[in-house]
């Protein structure tokens, strides 16, 4: 068993870097790219514990994206 909180899950991507807005959509936190961009511009998204407002911010393996109390961790396939 890992020490990952219940509201945290890994999302496996095929290539790095991936843009923040793409990752939010891919991880299922938003139903569309437009919705993901809206969440980011509203300041609703945290990257590694800090509010992130750059829609095209490049993510790396291990980055933690939090939205609406759910955290996704970037993992490479």
N, C-alpha and C positions, 0 to 999 in steps of 0.2 A: 504494500500500500504506500502511496506517495503522501507527502505532507501538503498536498494542494487543497486549498479550501473548496468547499462544495460548489461555490458559485464561480469557480475557475475551471476552464477547460483549454486543452491544447488544440490548435488549429494547424494542420499540416499543409504547407504550401509547397509547390513544385520548384519555385525559384525565388531567390532573394536578390535584390530588395523587392519588396512589394509596397505599393503606396497605401497609406493609412485608409483612404476612402475605399479602395478595392478590398482591403482586408476586412473592414467592417461589414461590407456586403457579403463577401465570401464566407465569413464566419457566422452569418445569419443574424447579426445584430440589427441589420437594416434590410428592408425588402427591395431596395433599389440603390443604385449609385447616388441618385439625387437625394434620397433620404439620408444616406450616409454623410454626404457633403453638408446637408442641413444640420445634422447633429454636431458635426465638427465646427461649423461656423457659429453655432449657438454656444459653444464652449461646454458642451455636454460630454465630451470625450476626454479621457485621461490617457496619457502615454507614460508608462512607468511612474505613475503617481502624480504627474503634472498635467494640467490642462493643456491640450494641444489644439491649435486652430489652423495648422497648415494641412490642407486637404491632401496634398501630394507628398507629405512627409514620408520619407523612405524608412521602412521598418527592417530590423535585423532579427536574427534568431534570438529568442529569449525575451524580446520586447513584450510588454504586458499592456494590452489595450482594454480600458474599462469604460463601459457605457451602461447606464441604467442598472447599476449594481452587479453586472456580470463582467467577468474578466476573461479575456482570451489571451493565450500565450502563443507567440509565433514559433512554429517548429518547421524544420526543413525535412522534406520526404527523403 
